[in-house]
Amino acid sequence: MPEDEVVITPYRDGPLLVRGPFTLQDQDGNAIEVGRKTVALCRCGKSRMRPFCDGTHKVIRFKAPSTLEDGRESPASARFQRDDDART
């Protein structure tokens, strides 16, 4: 994976894993400090650490695919090239 690439991977019955040089923002556009290059984001909506995953999906038996039913990658599974011009 190139160092400027951001990859989002949905895990079956689990979180979205985000890897790479990304900035996470709240709904008002304020940066959320993550302090690492990989984070797990909650998909089940029940985490006590939202937007981050705390493993609650296992307890509540959350179900969600990692791919579409026909085997194609989910739209949430994406790769992004960092565009420094877009940050200005």
URSUL-V659402 format. One line per field, one symbol per residue. ss: DSSP state (@ for helix, = for strand, . for the rest). psi: psi as a letter, one per 40 degrees, with the letter a starting at -180 (. if undefined). burial: I if it has 9 or more other C-alpha atoms within 8 Angstrom, else O. Layout:
ss: ???
psi: ???
burial: ???
//
This chain:
ss: ....======.....====....==.....==.....====..........=...@@@@.......=.....=....====..@@@@.
psi: hieehhhhhhhhfaihhhhagihhiaeeehhhhdeiehihhheeeeiefheiheeddddefhhiieiideeiiidehihhhhgddee.
burial: OOOOIIIIIIIIIIIIIIIIIOOOIOOOOOOOOOOOIOIIIIOIOOIOOIOIIOOIIIOOOIOOIIIIOOOOOIOOIOOOOOOOOOOO
//
